[in-house]
Amino acid sequence: CPDCRQYYKQYRRFSQRPSGMGQIPAENTVEQEFCRLAEKMRHRRMLIAIGFLSYVCASWCLLVMLWMRMRKRG
């Protein structure tokens, strides 16, 4: 929903800090739930990116193999 997106944007802006700093403990359950949701979203985006890159690489390899086969036939 639009309210959740706005809250998430604000959260990301404030949560981006140097990697050397530890996690800031959440003060209440709403913030804890939001942190869990944000972590799930990051994880899901990473899996989607990995899946997409795997698909692209596999397709590229297949095309190269087909091209080599056609070239070999003459």
Jmol script that loads the backbone (N, CA, C; Angstrom):
load data "model"
ATOM      1  N   CYS A   1       0.848  -1.192   0.000  1.00  0.00           N
ATOM      2  CA  CYS A   1       0.000   0.000   0.000  1.00  0.00           C
ATOM      3  C   CYS A   1       0.887   1.247   0.000  1.00  0.00           C
ATOM      4  N   PRO A   2       0.345   2.365  -0.397  1.00  0.00           N
ATOM      5  CA  PRO A   2       1.146   3.595  -0.475  1.00  0.00           C
ATOM      6  C   PRO A   2       1.756   4.013   0.871  1.00  0.00           C
ATOM      7  N   ASP A   3       1.013   3.843   1.966  1.00  0.00           N
ATOM      8  CA  ASP A   3       1.548   4.220   3.274  1.00  0.00           C
ATOM      9  C   ASP A   3       2.757   3.360   3.642  1.00  0.00           C
ATOM     10  N   CYS A   4       2.672   2.072   3.354  1.00  0.00           N
ATOM     11  CA  CYS A   4       3.787   1.167   3.653  1.00  0.00           C
ATOM     12  C   CYS A   4       5.009   1.520   2.811  1.00  0.00           C
ATOM     13  N   ARG A   5       4.780   1.859   1.542  1.00  0.00           N
ATOM     14  CA  ARG A   5       5.899   2.236   0.680  1.00  0.00           C
ATOM     15  C   ARG A   5       6.598   3.490   1.207  1.00  0.00           C
ATOM     16  N   GLN A   6       5.812   4.474   1.619  1.00  0.00           N
ATOM     17  CA  GLN A   6       6.383   5.711   2.147  1.00  0.00           C
ATOM     18  C   GLN A   6       7.181   5.425   3.414  1.00  0.00           C
ATOM     19  N   TYR A   7       6.628   4.609   4.313  1.00  0.00           N
ATOM     20  CA  TYR A   7       7.316   4.242   5.540  1.00  0.00           C
ATOM     21  C   TYR A   7       8.600   3.498   5.221  1.00  0.00           C
ATOM     22  N   TYR A   8       8.551   2.602   4.239  1.00  0.00           N
ATOM     23  CA  TYR A   8       9.732   1.839   3.847  1.00  0.00           C
ATOM     24  C   TYR A   8      10.819   2.757   3.286  1.00  0.00           C
ATOM     25  N   LYS A   9      10.447   3.741   2.471  1.00  0.00           N
ATOM     26  CA  LYS A   9      11.423   4.673   1.931  1.00  0.00           C
ATOM     27  C   LYS A   9      12.117   5.446   3.054  1.00  0.00           C
ATOM     28  N   GLN A  10      11.336   5.905   4.017  1.00  0.00           N
ATOM     29  CA  GLN A  10      11.906   6.618   5.156  1.00  0.00           C
ATOM     30  C   GLN A  10      12.827   5.705   5.949  1.00  0.00           C
ATOM     31  N   TYR A  11      12.409   4.467   6.156  1.00  0.00           N
ATOM     32  CA  TYR A  11      13.214   3.510   6.902  1.00  0.00           C
ATOM     33  C   TYR A  11      14.542   3.268   6.202  1.00  0.00           C
ATOM     34  N   ARG A  12      14.529   3.073   4.903  1.00  0.00           N
ATOM     35  CA  ARG A  12      15.765   2.812   4.149  1.00  0.00           C
ATOM     36  C   ARG A  12      16.716   3.991   4.233  1.00  0.00           C
ATOM     37  N   ARG A  13      16.168   5.184   4.168  1.00  0.00           N
ATOM     38  CA  ARG A  13      17.009   6.374   4.214  1.00  0.00           C
ATOM     39  C   ARG A  13      17.750   6.455   5.552  1.00  0.00           C
ATOM     40  N   PHE A  14      17.055   6.148   6.650  1.00  0.00           N
ATOM     41  CA  PHE A  14      17.675   6.228   7.963  1.00  0.00           C
ATOM     42  C   PHE A  14      18.467   4.969   8.320  1.00  0.00           C
ATOM     43  N   SER A  15      18.145   3.844   7.713  1.00  0.00           N
ATOM     44  CA  SER A  15      18.820   2.602   8.078  1.00  0.00           C
ATOM     45  C   SER A  15      20.124   2.400   7.330  1.00  0.00           C
ATOM     46  N   GLN A  16      20.374   3.180   6.280  1.00  0.00           N
ATOM     47  CA  GLN A  16      21.623   3.025   5.527  1.00  0.00           C
ATOM     48  C   GLN A  16      22.733   3.699   6.323  1.00  0.00           C
ATOM     49  N   ARG A  17      23.639   2.862   6.818  1.00  0.00           N
ATOM     50  CA  ARG A  17      24.748   3.337   7.632  1.00  0.00           C
ATOM     51  C   ARG A  17      25.976   2.503   7.297  1.00  0.00           C
ATOM     52  N   PRO A  18      27.148   2.921   7.703  1.00  0.00           N
ATOM     53  CA  PRO A  18      28.344   2.137   7.405  1.00  0.00           C
ATOM     54  C   PRO A  18      28.211   0.708   7.908  1.00  0.00           C
ATOM     55  N   SER A  19      28.782  -0.223   7.159  1.00  0.00           N
ATOM     56  CA  SER A  19      28.626  -1.636   7.491  1.00  0.00           C
ATOM     57  C   SER A  19      29.291  -1.992   8.810  1.00  0.00           C
ATOM     58  N   GLY A  20      30.224  -1.199   9.296  1.00  0.00           N
ATOM     59  CA  GLY A  20      30.906  -1.495  10.556  1.00  0.00           C
ATOM     60  C   GLY A  20      30.004  -1.333  11.768  1.00  0.00           C
ATOM     61  N   MET A  21      28.932  -0.594  11.636  1.00  0.00           N
ATOM     62  CA  MET A  21      28.035  -0.377  12.770  1.00  0.00           C
ATOM     63  C   MET A  21      27.120  -1.569  12.935  1.00  0.00           C
ATOM     64  N   GLY A  22      26.766  -1.862  14.154  1.00  0.00           N
ATOM     65  CA  GLY A  22      25.883  -2.979  14.437  1.00  0.00           C
ATOM     66  C   GLY A  22      24.435  -2.623  14.195  1.00  0.00           C
ATOM     67  N   GLN A  23      23.589  -3.599  14.361  1.00  0.00           N
ATOM     68  CA  GLN A  23      22.153  -3.390  14.204  1.00  0.00           C
ATOM     69  C   GLN A  23      21.641  -2.523  15.346  1.00  0.00           C
ATOM     70  N   ILE A  24      20.784  -1.594  15.009  1.00  0.00           N
ATOM     71  CA  ILE A  24      20.137  -0.779  16.037  1.00  0.00           C
ATOM     72  C   ILE A  24      18.919  -1.549  16.512  1.00  0.00           C
ATOM     73  N   PRO A  25      18.810  -1.837  17.813  1.00  0.00           N
ATOM     74  CA  PRO A  25      17.669  -2.615  18.285  1.00  0.00           C
ATOM     75  C   PRO A  25      16.352  -1.855  18.113  1.00  0.00           C
ATOM     76  N   ALA A  26      15.354  -2.546  17.677  1.00  0.00           N
ATOM     77  CA  ALA A  26      14.037  -1.939  17.480  1.00  0.00           C
ATOM     78  C   ALA A  26      13.400  -1.684  18.840  1.00  0.00           C
ATOM     79  N   GLU A  27      12.670  -0.575  18.934  1.00  0.00           N
ATOM     80  CA  GLU A  27      12.106  -0.182  20.218  1.00  0.00           C
ATOM     81  C   GLU A  27      10.748  -0.801  20.489  1.00  0.00           C
ATOM     82  N   ASN A  28      10.023  -1.150  19.461  1.00  0.00           N
ATOM     83  CA  ASN A  28       8.710  -1.740  19.700  1.00  0.00           C
ATOM     84  C   ASN A  28       8.430  -2.814  18.660  1.00  0.00           C
ATOM     85  N   THR A  29       7.355  -3.507  18.847  1.00  0.00           N
ATOM     86  CA  THR A  29       7.054  -4.645  17.968  1.00  0.00           C
ATOM     87  C   THR A  29       6.738  -4.214  16.541  1.00  0.00           C
ATOM     88  N   VAL A  30       6.171  -3.027  16.347  1.00  0.00           N
ATOM     89  CA  VAL A  30       5.874  -2.561  14.994  1.00  0.00           C
ATOM     90  C   VAL A  30       7.179  -2.387  14.215  1.00  0.00           C
ATOM     91  N   GLU A  31       8.164  -1.792  14.863  1.00  0.00           N
ATOM     92  CA  GLU A  31       9.448  -1.613  14.199  1.00  0.00           C
ATOM     93  C   GLU A  31      10.127  -2.953  13.961  1.00  0.00           C
ATOM     94  N   GLN A  32       9.994  -3.876  14.888  1.00  0.00           N
ATOM     95  CA  GLN A  32      10.571  -5.207  14.708  1.00  0.00           C
ATOM     96  C   GLN A  32       9.931  -5.916  13.522  1.00  0.00           C
ATOM     97  N   GLU A  33       8.610  -5.820  13.418  1.00  0.00           N
ATOM     98  CA  GLU A  33       7.906  -6.436  12.287  1.00  0.00           C
ATOM     99  C   GLU A  33       8.341  -5.789  10.977  1.00  0.00           C
ATOM    100  N   PHE A  34       8.486  -4.475  10.988  1.00  0.00           N
ATOM    101  CA  PHE A  34       8.908  -3.791   9.778  1.00  0.00           C
ATOM    102  C   PHE A  34      10.323  -4.212   9.392  1.00  0.00           C
ATOM    103  N   CYS A  35      11.206  -4.356  10.364  1.00  0.00           N
ATOM    104  CA  CYS A  35      12.577  -4.802  10.080  1.00  0.00           C
ATOM    105  C   CYS A  35      12.569  -6.190   9.469  1.00  0.00           C
ATOM    106  N   ARG A  36      11.728  -7.075   9.993  1.00  0.00           N
ATOM    107  CA  ARG A  36      11.620  -8.415   9.417  1.00  0.00           C
ATOM    108  C   ARG A  36      11.100  -8.360   7.988  1.00  0.00           C
ATOM    109  N   LEU A  37      10.090  -7.545   7.753  1.00  0.00           N
ATOM    110  CA  LEU A  37       9.526  -7.400   6.416  1.00  0.00           C
ATOM    111  C   LEU A  37      10.567  -6.836   5.448  1.00  0.00           C
ATOM    112  N   ALA A  38      11.303  -5.816   5.886  1.00  0.00           N
ATOM    113  CA  ALA A  38      12.331  -5.229   5.031  1.00  0.00           C
ATOM    114  C   ALA A  38      13.407  -6.259   4.701  1.00  0.00           C
ATOM    115  N   GLU A  39      13.808  -7.061   5.667  1.00  0.00           N
ATOM    116  CA  GLU A  39      14.813  -8.095   5.423  1.00  0.00           C
ATOM    117  C   GLU A  39      14.301  -9.144   4.442  1.00  0.00           C
ATOM    118  N   LYS A  40      13.035  -9.535   4.572  1.00  0.00           N
ATOM    119  CA  LYS A  40      12.439 -10.490   3.627  1.00  0.00           C
ATOM    120  C   LYS A  40      12.423  -9.915   2.216  1.00  0.00           C
ATOM    121  N   MET A  41      12.091  -8.627   2.104  1.00  0.00           N
ATOM    122  CA  MET A  41      12.042  -7.988   0.794  1.00  0.00           C
ATOM    123  C   MET A  41      13.427  -7.949   0.160  1.00  0.00           C
ATOM    124  N   ARG A  42      14.458  -7.620   0.952  1.00  0.00           N
ATOM    125  CA  ARG A  42      15.823  -7.608   0.419  1.00  0.00           C
ATOM    126  C   ARG A  42      16.230  -9.005  -0.025  1.00  0.00           C
ATOM    127  N   HIS A  43      15.897 -10.013   0.780  1.00  0.00           N
ATOM    128  CA  HIS A  43      16.236 -11.395   0.456  1.00  0.00           C
ATOM    129  C   HIS A  43      15.537 -11.828  -0.830  1.00  0.00           C
ATOM    130  N   ARG A  44      14.269 -11.511  -0.955  1.00  0.00           N
ATOM    131  CA  ARG A  44      13.499 -11.879  -2.144  1.00  0.00           C
ATOM    132  C   ARG A  44      14.063 -11.196  -3.389  1.00  0.00           C
ATOM    133  N   ARG A  45      14.418  -9.903  -3.268  1.00  0.00           N
ATOM    134  CA  ARG A  45      15.008  -9.200  -4.401  1.00  0.00           C
ATOM    135  C   ARG A  45      16.327  -9.832  -4.826  1.00  0.00           C
ATOM    136  N   MET A  46      17.127 -10.259  -3.849  1.00  0.00           N
ATOM    137  CA  MET A  46      18.401 -10.899  -4.159  1.00  0.00           C
ATOM    138  C   MET A  46      18.167 -12.218  -4.890  1.00  0.00           C
ATOM    139  N   LEU A  47      17.199 -13.007  -4.434  1.00  0.00           N
ATOM    140  CA  LEU A  47      16.895 -14.271  -5.098  1.00  0.00           C
ATOM    141  C   LEU A  47      16.388 -14.053  -6.523  1.00  0.00           C
ATOM    142  N   ILE A  48      15.572 -13.049  -6.714  1.00  0.00           N
ATOM    143  CA  ILE A  48      15.067 -12.740  -8.048  1.00  0.00           C
ATOM    144  C   ILE A  48      16.220 -12.327  -8.964  1.00  0.00           C
ATOM    145  N   ALA A  49      17.130 -11.504  -8.457  1.00  0.00           N
ATOM    146  CA  ALA A  49      18.275 -11.063  -9.255  1.00  0.00           C
ATOM    147  C   ALA A  49      19.160 -12.253  -9.625  1.00  0.00           C
ATOM    148  N   ILE A  50      19.408 -13.142  -8.675  1.00  0.00           N
ATOM    149  CA  ILE A  50      20.231 -14.317  -8.950  1.00  0.00           C
ATOM    150  C   ILE A  50      19.546 -15.211  -9.972  1.00  0.00           C
ATOM    151  N   GLY A  51      18.249 -15.406  -9.835  1.00  0.00           N
ATOM    152  CA  GLY A  51      17.504 -16.216 -10.795  1.00  0.00           C
ATOM    153  C   GLY A  51      17.545 -15.621 -12.191  1.00  0.00           C
ATOM    154  N   PHE A  52      17.385 -14.325 -12.277  1.00  0.00           N
ATOM    155  CA  PHE A  52      17.409 -13.658 -13.574  1.00  0.00           C
ATOM    156  C   PHE A  52      18.782 -13.782 -14.220  1.00  0.00           C
ATOM    157  N   LEU A  53      19.838 -13.548 -13.449  1.00  0.00           N
ATOM    158  CA  LEU A  53      21.184 -13.669 -14.000  1.00  0.00           C
ATOM    159  C   LEU A  53      21.488 -15.102 -14.424  1.00  0.00           C
ATOM    160  N   SER A  54      20.998 -16.068 -13.677  1.00  0.00           N
ATOM    161  CA  SER A  54      21.189 -17.472 -14.052  1.00  0.00           C
ATOM    162  C   SER A  54      20.489 -17.766 -15.370  1.00  0.00           C
ATOM    163  N   TYR A  55      19.290 -17.259 -15.521  1.00  0.00           N
ATOM    164  CA  TYR A  55      18.533 -17.442 -16.758  1.00  0.00           C
ATOM    165  C   TYR A  55      19.278 -16.826 -17.946  1.00  0.00           C
ATOM    166  N   VAL A  56      19.779 -15.614 -17.764  1.00  0.00           N
ATOM    167  CA  VAL A  56      20.499 -14.938 -18.841  1.00  0.00           C
ATOM    168  C   VAL A  56      21.754 -15.716 -19.214  1.00  0.00           C
ATOM    169  N   CYS A  57      22.501 -16.164 -18.211  1.00  0.00           N
ATOM    170  CA  CYS A  57      23.732 -16.925 -18.493  1.00  0.00           C
ATOM    171  C   CYS A  57      23.416 -18.243 -19.193  1.00  0.00           C
ATOM    172  N   ALA A  58      22.397 -18.949 -18.742  1.00  0.00           N
ATOM    173  CA  ALA A  58      22.035 -20.221 -19.371  1.00  0.00           C
ATOM    174  C   ALA A  58      21.577 -19.992 -20.810  1.00  0.00           C
ATOM    175  N   SER A  59      20.817 -18.947 -21.043  1.00  0.00           N
ATOM    176  CA  SER A  59      20.362 -18.645 -22.403  1.00  0.00           C
ATOM    177  C   SER A  59      21.535 -18.301 -23.296  1.00  0.00           C
ATOM    178  N   TRP A  60      22.457 -17.520 -22.793  1.00  0.00           N
ATOM    179  CA  TRP A  60      23.636 -17.153 -23.564  1.00  0.00           C
ATOM    180  C   TRP A  60      24.455 -18.399 -23.927  1.00  0.00           C
ATOM    181  N   CYS A  61      24.656 -19.276 -22.944  1.00  0.00           N
ATOM    182  CA  CYS A  61      25.407 -20.512 -23.215  1.00  0.00           C
ATOM    183  C   CYS A  61      24.702 -21.358 -24.272  1.00  0.00           C
ATOM    184  N   LEU A  62      23.404 -21.466 -24.181  1.00  0.00           N
ATOM    185  CA  LEU A  62      22.635 -22.233 -25.156  1.00  0.00           C
ATOM    186  C   LEU A  62      22.778 -21.639 -26.558  1.00  0.00           C
ATOM    187  N   LEU A  63      22.686 -20.334 -26.658  1.00  0.00           N
ATOM    188  CA  LEU A  63      22.835 -19.683 -27.956  1.00  0.00           C
ATOM    189  C   LEU A  63      24.235 -19.898 -28.528  1.00  0.00           C
ATOM    190  N   VAL A  64      25.251 -19.817 -27.693  1.00  0.00           N
ATOM    191  CA  VAL A  64      26.618 -20.050 -28.169  1.00  0.00           C
ATOM    192  C   VAL A  64      26.760 -21.488 -28.651  1.00  0.00           C
ATOM    193  N   MET A  65      26.219 -22.443 -27.901  1.00  0.00           N
ATOM    194  CA  MET A  65      26.299 -23.847 -28.313  1.00  0.00           C
ATOM    195  C   MET A  65      25.589 -24.075 -29.642  1.00  0.00           C
ATOM    196  N   LEU A  66      24.409 -23.493 -29.797  1.00  0.00           N
ATOM    197  CA  LEU A  66      23.684 -23.627 -31.056  1.00  0.00           C
ATOM    198  C   LEU A  66      24.445 -22.983 -32.208  1.00  0.00           C
ATOM    199  N   TRP A  67      25.026 -21.830 -31.984  1.00  0.00           N
ATOM    200  CA  TRP A  67      25.806 -21.151 -33.020  1.00  0.00           C
ATOM    201  C   TRP A  67      27.005 -21.992 -33.433  1.00  0.00           C
ATOM    202  N   MET A  68      27.688 -22.581 -32.444  1.00  0.00           N
ATOM    203  CA  MET A  68      28.839 -23.426 -32.763  1.00  0.00           C
ATOM    204  C   MET A  68      28.416 -24.669 -33.543  1.00  0.00           C
ATOM    205  N   ARG A  69      27.287 -25.228 -33.199  1.00  0.00           N
ATOM    206  CA  ARG A  69      26.779 -26.423 -33.896  1.00  0.00           C
ATOM    207  C   ARG A  69      26.445 -26.077 -35.355  1.00  0.00           C
ATOM    208  N   MET A  70      25.784 -24.948 -35.549  1.00  0.00           N
ATOM    209  CA  MET A  70      25.429 -24.530 -36.908  1.00  0.00           C
ATOM    210  C   MET A  70      26.682 -24.214 -37.724  1.00  0.00           C
ATOM    211  N   ARG A  71      27.644 -23.626 -37.098  1.00  0.00           N
ATOM    212  CA  ARG A  71      28.897 -23.279 -37.780  1.00  0.00           C
ATOM    213  C   ARG A  71      29.664 -24.534 -38.162  1.00  0.00           C
ATOM    214  N   LYS A  72      29.617 -25.536 -37.282  1.00  0.00           N
ATOM    215  CA  LYS A  72      30.304 -26.801 -37.541  1.00  0.00           C
ATOM    216  C   LYS A  72      29.710 -27.535 -38.738  1.00  0.00           C
ATOM    217  N   ARG A  73      28.397 -27.443 -38.874  1.00  0.00           N
ATOM    218  CA  ARG A  73      27.713 -28.112 -39.997  1.00  0.00           C
ATOM    219  C   ARG A  73      28.101 -27.483 -41.335  1.00  0.00           C
ATOM    220  N   GLY A  74      28.454 -26.232 -41.278  1.00  0.00           N
ATOM    221  CA  GLY A  74      28.915 -25.616 -42.499  1.00  0.00           C
ATOM    222  C   GLY A  74      27.886 -24.836 -43.159  1.00  0.00           C
TER     223      GLY A  74
END
end "model"
wireframe off; spacefill off
backbone 0.3
color backbone group
